[in-house]
């Protein structure tokens, strides 16, 4: 007949199996993992350090391209002025996301033409010359004899007056046909005015801006 195990041994074994783990260094009792919260454990957040160097490089490349466009346009226009025997200085600049080139000084009316028609043609030719050199489409702006600067000022005043009339009367108003540069000036003014909005309608060269009450 086998001898039954003592109750003291059973208690001792149970205590040995269920005793918590201890930290041998600090003797601090560590709690058992709570299975209920196992799915609630949050992984440490991965901190991604953003590097602005790539964006800075892209901006620098864009600026360099605009400067290059201006240089190419300046050389092209200087040769053109020599061929036409017209005196004029070339000013290069960057305005926003466009290269800006201005021909100033001298007698330049022949390069502007009626209502800036010759200026528009010269701008397109200059853009083509730039695109051929850089391999990218150019949105370069050309001004001659301050024509565009004055036109911008006149259109800003005209658009402001139209916005005031439409806002007060609630009646739409159609402006005279304009080229893309002129329409953009008007749209910019209208977008900043309260109570009005603008649209373009028609086909070139008779495309125009319509000023409407804000809906």
Residue pairs with C-beta under 8 A, 6 or more apart in sequence:
20 29
20 30
20 31
20 32
21 29
21 30
22 28
22 29
22 30
23 29
23 30
62 97
63 94
65 134
65 136
66 94
66 97
66 98
66 99
67 92
67 94
67 99
68 133
68 134
69 99
69 130
69 134
69 138
69 140
70 92
70 93
70 94
70 99
70 100
70 101
70 140
71 92
72 129
72 130
72 133
72 134
73 92
73 99
73 101
73 126
73 129
73 130
73 140
73 142
74 90
74 92
74 101
76 126
76 129
76 130
77 90
77 101
77 103
77 122
77 126
77 142
78 90
80 122
81 87
81 88
81 103
84 110
84 111
86 106
86 107
86 108
86 110
86 111
87 105
87 106
87 107
88 103
88 104
88 105
88 106
88 108
88 111
88 144
89 103
89 104
89 105
89 106
90 101
90 102
90 103
91 101
91 102
91 103
91 104
92 99
92 100
92 101
93 99
93 100
93 101
93 102
94 100
95 141
97 139
98 139
98 140
98 141
99 130
99 138
99 139
99 140
99 141
100 140
100 141
100 143
101 126
101 140
101 141
101 142
101 143
102 142
102 143
102 144
102 146
103 111
103 142
103 143
103 144
103 145
104 145
104 146
108 144
108 145
109 145
110 118
111 118
111 119
111 122
111 144
111 145
112 118
112 119
112 144
112 145
112 147
113 119
113 121
116 147
116 148
116 151
116 179
119 142
119 143
119 144
119 147
119 148
120 179
122 142
122 144
123 140
123 141
123 142
126 140
126 142
127 137
127 138
127 139
127 140
130 138
130 140
131 137
131 138
141 148
141 181
142 148
143 149
148 181
151 181
151 182
151 185
152 185
155 178
155 182
155 185
155 186
155 189
156 185
156 189
158 175
158 186
159 175
159 185
159 186
159 189
159 190
159 209
159 211
160 189
160 193
162 173
162 175
162 190
162 211
163 189
163 190
163 193
163 195
163 196
163 211
164 193
165 173
166 172
166 173
166 195
166 196
166 211
166 212
166 213
167 193
167 194
167 195
167 196
167 213
170 213
171 213
172 210
172 211
172 212
172 213
173 210
173 211
174 201
174 208
174 209
174 210
174 211
175 186
175 208
175 209
175 210
175 211
176 208
177 202
177 205
177 206
177 207
177 208
178 186
178 207
178 208
178 209
179 205
183 200
183 207
183 208
183 209
186 198
186 209
187 198
187 200
187 209
190 196
190 197
190 198
190 209
190 211
191 197
191 198
194 214
195 213
195 214
196 211
196 212
196 213
196 214
197 211
197 212
197 213
197 214
197 215
198 209
198 210
198 211
198 212
199 209
199 210
199 212
200 207
200 208
200 209
200 210
201 207
201 208
201 210
202 208
